[in-house]
């Protein structure tokens, strides 16, 4: 800076105003060019930092969604097993010639209604990205949209799971009355043995449930809710999940 100042002073002292003006303009241009170069370097560094940050997010999201995919696939199978078990119960209800044994009936009831249906995806990183406003760092617009839609879709899934849980509880509630016995189901399904409870010497038969219209109605509602859970919610959710994973894979460096 002292060097440039001495040149300006010398030009002024020699009354070379035209040369001074040209020199001053040239100095301004050099300063502007320097600023532009500095900005370009800074922007490039900032872009590099943003890309590195995005890549870290994408790597983490891929792990989260792969775990969620495994969970969802397992849940779809559980729901399918419950659905098939409930359909078998309806078969016994409608077939007067084919009656299960007490043990078969107990095992079928336990296998069909002991498992609650609840999707619990791994969303901790996604929630952190959304809450911190870092979703904008995901450069792929389609991926940003799908990640946002994923959160709202989970709310709809939870509502349907709640409805399915209500239908499941209605079936179980019938077994809690004095006319039927959960103890019989636990004995025949081997639950008491697993948890260390003594086997009852006298068990109440639950087979009269096959003649109950209320039981049939509750099973029918459960079957409808279970079918809707898979076709209208879990399978489309799996499609969304696979689409998100494909977009993430395409963006990872």
C-alpha positions as CSV (number, residue, x, y, z in Angstrom):
1,X,0.0,0.0,0.0
2,X,2.9,2.4,0.8
3,X,4.3,1.7,-2.7
4,X,1.0,2.7,-4.4
5,X,0.7,5.8,-2.1
6,X,4.2,7.0,-3.1
7,X,3.4,6.7,-6.8
8,X,0.2,8.7,-6.4
9,X,2.1,11.4,-4.4
10,X,4.8,11.6,-7.0
11,X,2.3,12.0,-9.8
12,X,0.5,14.8,-7.9
13,X,3.8,16.6,-7.1
14,X,4.7,16.6,-10.8
15,X,1.2,17.9,-11.7
16,X,0.6,14.9,-13.9
17,X,-3.1,14.8,-13.2
18,X,-4.1,12.8,-16.2
19,X,-1.6,10.1,-15.4
20,X,-2.8,10.2,-11.8
21,X,-6.4,9.8,-12.8
22,X,-5.5,6.8,-15.1
23,X,-3.4,5.3,-12.3
24,X,-6.2,5.8,-9.7
25,X,-8.8,4.1,-11.9
26,X,-6.4,1.3,-12.6
27,X,-5.8,0.9,-8.8
28,X,-9.6,0.8,-8.2
29,X,-9.9,-1.9,-10.9
30,X,-7.2,-3.9,-9.3
31,X,-8.9,-3.6,-5.9
32,X,-12.2,-4.7,-7.4
33,X,-10.6,-7.6,-9.2
34,X,-8.9,-8.6,-5.9
35,X,-12.3,-8.5,-4.1
36,X,-13.9,-10.6,-6.8
37,X,-11.2,-13.2,-6.6
38,X,-11.5,-13.3,-2.8
39,X,-15.2,-13.7,-3.1
40,X,-14.8,-16.5,-5.6
41,X,-12.4,-18.3,-3.4
42,X,-14.7,-17.8,-0.4
43,X,-17.7,-19.1,-2.3
44,X,-15.8,-22.1,-3.6
45,X,-14.7,-22.9,-0.1
46,X,-18.2,-22.4,1.2
47,X,-19.6,-24.7,-1.6
48,X,-17.0,-27.3,-0.6
49,X,-18.1,-27.1,3.1
50,X,-21.8,-27.3,2.1
51,X,-21.1,-30.3,-0.2
52,X,-19.2,-32.1,2.6
53,X,-22.0,-31.4,5.0
54,X,-24.6,-32.6,2.5
55,X,-22.6,-35.8,1.9
56,X,-22.4,-36.5,5.7
57,X,-26.2,-36.0,5.9
58,X,-26.8,-38.3,3.0
59,X,-24.6,-41.0,4.4
60,X,-26.5,-40.8,7.7
61,X,-29.9,-40.7,6.1
62,X,-29.0,-43.8,4.0
63,X,-28.3,-45.8,7.2
64,X,-31.5,-44.5,8.8
65,X,-33.7,-45.4,5.9
66,X,-32.0,-48.8,5.4
67,X,-32.8,-49.7,9.1
68,X,-36.4,-48.3,8.6
69,X,-36.8,-50.5,5.5
70,X,-35.8,-53.6,7.5
71,X,-38.2,-52.7,10.2
72,X,-41.0,-52.1,7.8
73,X,-40.4,-55.3,5.9
74,X,-40.6,-57.3,9.2
75,X,-43.8,-55.4,10.2
76,X,-45.4,-56.1,6.9
77,X,-44.8,-59.8,7.4
78,X,-46.2,-59.7,11.0
79,X,-49.3,-58.0,9.7
80,X,-49.6,-60.5,6.9
81,X,-49.3,-63.4,9.4
82,X,-52.0,-61.8,11.7
83,X,-54.2,-61.3,8.7
84,X,-53.9,-64.9,7.5
85,X,-54.5,-66.2,11.1
86,X,-57.7,-64.1,11.4
87,X,-58.8,-65.5,8.0
88,X,-58.3,-69.0,9.3
89,X,-60.4,-68.2,12.3
90,X,-63.2,-67.0,10.0
91,X,-62.8,-70.3,8.1
92,X,-63.5,-72.3,11.3
93,X,-66.4,-70.0,12.1
94,X,-68.1,-70.6,8.8
95,X,-67.3,-74.3,8.6
96,X,-69.4,-76.6,10.7
97,X,-67.6,-79.7,9.6
98,X,-64.1,-78.5,10.5
99,X,-63.5,-77.6,14.1
100,X,-60.0,-77.0,15.6
101,X,-58.8,-78.6,18.8
102,X,-58.6,-76.4,21.8
103,X,-54.8,-76.2,21.5
104,X,-55.0,-75.3,17.8
105,X,-57.6,-72.6,18.5
106,X,-55.4,-71.2,21.3
107,X,-52.3,-71.1,19.2
108,X,-54.1,-69.5,16.4
109,X,-55.6,-66.8,18.7
110,X,-52.2,-66.1,20.3
111,X,-50.3,-66.0,17.0
112,X,-52.9,-63.7,15.4
113,X,-53.5,-61.2,18.2
114,X,-50.4,-61.2,20.5
115,X,-48.3,-58.8,18.3
116,X,-49.1,-55.1,18.2
117,X,-48.6,-53.4,14.9
118,X,-46.5,-50.3,15.2
119,X,-44.0,-48.8,12.7
120,X,-41.1,-47.1,14.5
121,X,-38.7,-45.8,11.9
122,X,-35.3,-44.4,12.6
123,X,-35.8,-40.7,12.1
124,X,-33.5,-39.0,14.5
125,X,-31.1,-37.5,11.9
126,X,-34.0,-36.5,9.6
127,X,-35.7,-34.7,12.5
128,X,-32.5,-33.0,13.4
129,X,-32.0,-31.8,9.8
130,X,-35.5,-30.5,9.6
131,X,-35.5,-28.8,13.0
132,X,-32.2,-27.1,12.4
133,X,-33.3,-25.8,9.0
134,X,-30.6,-27.8,7.3
135,X,-33.0,-29.4,4.8
136,X,-32.0,-26.6,2.4
137,X,-28.5,-28.1,2.3
138,X,-29.9,-31.1,0.4
139,X,-29.4,-30.0,-3.2
140,X,-31.7,-32.5,-4.9
141,X,-35.2,-30.9,-4.9
142,X,-37.0,-34.2,-5.4
143,X,-35.3,-35.7,-2.4
144,X,-36.1,-32.6,-0.2
145,X,-39.8,-33.0,-1.1
146,X,-39.9,-36.7,-0.5
147,X,-38.1,-36.3,2.9
148,X,-40.7,-33.7,3.9
149,X,-43.6,-35.9,2.7
150,X,-42.2,-38.8,4.6
151,X,-42.8,-37.2,7.9
152,X,-46.4,-36.3,7.1
153,X,-47.0,-39.8,5.7
154,X,-45.9,-41.3,9.0
155,X,-48.7,-39.4,10.8
156,X,-51.3,-41.0,8.5
157,X,-49.7,-44.5,9.1
158,X,-49.9,-43.9,12.9
159,X,-53.7,-43.2,12.6
160,X,-54.3,-46.4,10.6
161,X,-52.2,-48.4,13.1
162,X,-54.3,-47.0,15.9
163,X,-57.5,-48.1,14.2
164,X,-56.0,-51.6,13.6
165,X,-55.0,-51.7,17.3
166,X,-58.6,-50.8,18.3
167,X,-60.0,-53.7,16.3
168,X,-57.3,-56.0,17.8
169,X,-58.3,-55.0,21.4
170,X,-62.0,-55.7,20.7
171,X,-61.1,-59.3,20.0
172,X,-58.8,-59.6,23.0
173,X,-61.5,-57.9,25.3
174,X,-63.8,-60.8,24.6
175,X,-61.2,-63.2,26.1
176,X,-61.0,-61.1,29.2
177,X,-64.6,-61.9,30.3
178,X,-65.5,-64.6,32.8
179,X,-67.0,-66.8,30.0
180,X,-63.6,-67.3,28.3
181,X,-60.0,-67.8,29.4
182,X,-56.7,-66.2,28.5
183,X,-55.1,-68.8,30.8
184,X,-56.2,-71.5,28.4
185,X,-54.5,-69.7,25.5
186,X,-51.3,-69.1,27.5
187,X,-51.2,-72.7,28.5
188,X,-51.8,-74.1,25.0
189,X,-49.5,-71.6,23.3
190,X,-46.6,-72.3,25.7
191,X,-46.6,-68.7,27.1
192,X,-46.9,-69.8,30.8
193,X,-43.9,-72.1,30.4
194,X,-41.8,-69.3,28.9
195,X,-42.5,-66.8,31.7
196,X,-42.5,-69.4,34.4
197,X,-46.1,-69.6,35.4
198,X,-47.7,-72.8,36.5
199,X,-50.0,-74.6,34.1
200,X,-53.6,-74.6,35.2
201,X,-55.1,-78.0,36.0
202,X,-58.6,-77.0,34.7
203,X,-58.9,-74.8,31.7
204,X,-62.0,-73.1,30.4
205,X,-62.7,-73.9,26.7
206,X,-62.7,-71.0,24.3
207,X,-64.2,-72.9,21.4
208,X,-67.7,-71.5,22.0
209,X,-66.3,-68.3,20.6
210,X,-66.7,-69.9,17.2
211,X,-70.4,-69.7,17.6
212,X,-70.4,-66.1,18.7
213,X,-71.6,-63.5,16.2
214,X,-69.9,-60.8,18.1
215,X,-66.6,-62.7,17.8
216,X,-67.1,-63.1,14.1
217,X,-67.9,-59.4,13.7
218,X,-64.8,-58.4,15.5
219,X,-62.6,-60.7,13.5
220,X,-64.1,-59.4,10.3
221,X,-63.4,-55.8,11.3
222,X,-59.8,-56.8,12.2
223,X,-59.3,-58.5,8.8
224,X,-60.6,-55.4,7.0
225,X,-58.3,-53.1,9.0
226,X,-55.3,-55.4,8.6
227,X,-55.8,-55.7,4.8
228,X,-56.1,-51.9,4.5
229,X,-53.0,-51.5,6.6
230,X,-50.9,-53.4,4.1
231,X,-52.5,-52.4,0.7
232,X,-53.3,-48.8,1.3
233,X,-50.5,-47.8,3.7
234,X,-47.5,-50.2,4.3
235,X,-46.9,-51.1,0.6
236,X,-47.1,-47.5,-0.6
237,X,-44.8,-46.5,2.3
238,X,-42.3,-49.2,1.2
239,X,-42.4,-47.7,-2.3
240,X,-41.7,-44.2,-0.9
241,X,-38.9,-45.6,1.2
242,X,-37.3,-47.3,-1.8
243,X,-37.6,-44.1,-3.8
244,X,-35.9,-42.1,-1.1
245,X,-33.1,-44.6,-0.9
246,X,-32.6,-44.5,-4.7
247,X,-32.4,-40.7,-4.6
248,X,-29.9,-40.7,-1.7
249,X,-27.7,-43.2,-3.5
250,X,-27.7,-41.1,-6.7
251,X,-26.6,-38.0,-4.7
252,X,-23.8,-39.6,-2.6
253,X,-20.4,-38.8,-3.9
